[in-house]
């Protein structure tokens, strides 16, 4: 990865929002080669979409964009609804949505803490 490909070096620049289909508080950004839409939608839930012009965004691009645009305490996930609900307005766009399911959030917290304590042992067992 070259420095110019490192999402940590991407400039995040707010752009004018030019769609009447978005929620009024949605913000639009350029982020290196990517574009981002982020805001709070139904019931104030966060939604971030990130698109690249010629490929899917990388995990590193998604992580850095999330870090810079959504509050750190918000739990996000990438949903995969049943196929009949799939749609795509952009060929190379991925979405993160806020979840508020208390039992799922607690499970993530518990499993995350366990994994951090036992990281090396878990990695050895997965090899």
C-alpha positions in Angstrom: 0.0 0.0 0.0 1.4 3.3 -1.0 0.9 6.4 1.2 -1.7 7.8 -1.3 -3.6 4.5 -0.9 -3.6 4.7 2.9 -7.1 5.9 4.0 -5.4 7.4 7.1 -4.0 10.0 4.7 -7.2 10.8 2.8 -8.6 14.3 3.2 -12.2 14.4 4.3 -14.0 17.3 2.7 -17.7 18.2 3.1 -19.5 18.7 -0.2 -22.9 20.4 -0.9 -25.7 17.9 -0.7 -27.5 17.9 -4.0 -30.3 15.3 -3.6 -33.8 15.8 -2.5 -34.1 12.1 -1.7 -31.8 12.3 1.3 -32.7 13.1 4.9 -32.1 16.9 5.5 -29.3 16.3 8.0 -27.4 13.9 5.8 -23.9 15.2 5.0 -21.9 14.5 1.9 -18.1 14.1 1.8 -15.3 13.4 -0.6 -12.8 11.1 1.1 -9.7 10.4 -1.1 -11.1 8.5 -4.1 -14.3 7.7 -2.2 -17.6 9.5 -1.6 -19.5 9.3 1.7 -23.0 10.0 2.8 -23.6 10.0 6.5 -26.4 11.1 8.8 -29.1 10.1 11.2 -32.2 8.7 9.6 -35.3 6.9 10.9 -35.5 7.1 14.7 -32.2 9.0 14.7 -30.2 5.9 13.6 -26.8 6.5 12.0 -26.3 5.4 8.4 -23.1 5.7 6.5 -22.6 4.8 2.8 -19.2 4.8 1.2 -18.6 4.4 -2.5 -15.6 4.2 -4.8 -15.8 5.0 -8.5 -14.2 1.7 -9.8 -14.2 -0.9 -7.0 -15.8 -1.7 -3.6 -14.3 0.3 -0.7 -11.7 -1.5 1.3 -12.2 -2.5 4.9 -9.5 0.1 5.8 -11.4 2.8 3.9 -14.6 1.8 5.7 -13.0 1.8 9.1 -11.3 5.2 8.6 -14.5 6.8 7.2 -16.5 5.5 10.1 -14.0 6.7 12.6 -14.1 10.2 11.1 -17.8 10.6 10.5 -19.8 8.7 13.2 -19.5 9.1 17.0 -17.3 6.4 18.5 -19.9 5.1 20.9 -22.3 4.1 18.0 -22.5 0.4 17.1 -22.7 -0.1 13.4 -23.1 -3.2 11.3 -23.3 -4.1 7.6 -26.7 -5.7 7.1 -27.5 -8.4 4.6 -31.3 -8.4 4.4 -33.3 -11.1 2.5 -32.5 -10.9 -1.2 -36.0 -9.6 -2.1 -35.0 -6.3 -0.3 -31.7 -5.8 -2.0 -31.2 -2.8 -4.2 -28.2 -0.8 -5.4 -28.0 2.7 -6.6 -24.2 2.5 -7.1 -22.2 -0.6 -8.2 -19.4 0.1 -5.7 -21.1 1.2 -2.5 -21.2 -0.3 0.9 -23.4 0.7 3.9 -23.1 0.7 7.7 -26.2 1.0 9.8 -26.6 1.7 13.5 -28.0 -1.1 15.6 -29.6 -0.7 19.0 -30.3 -4.3 19.9 -29.2 -4.4 23.6 -28.5 -8.2 23.7 -26.5 -8.1 20.5 -24.5 -5.1 21.7 -23.8 -6.8 25.0 -22.7 -9.9 23.2 -20.2 -7.9 21.0 -18.8 -6.2 24.1 -18.4 -9.5 26.0 -16.9 -11.4 23.1 -14.7 -8.4 22.2 -13.2 -8.2 25.7 -12.7 -12.0 25.8 -11.0 -11.9 22.4 -8.7 -9.1 23.4 -7.6 -11.0 26.6 -7.0 -14.2 24.6 -6.0 -12.9 21.2 -2.7 -14.8 20.8 -4.2 -18.1 21.9 -7.2 -17.7 19.5 -4.9 -16.9 16.6 -2.9 -20.0 17.3 -6.0 -22.2 17.3 -7.3 -20.7 14.0 -4.1 -21.5 12.1 
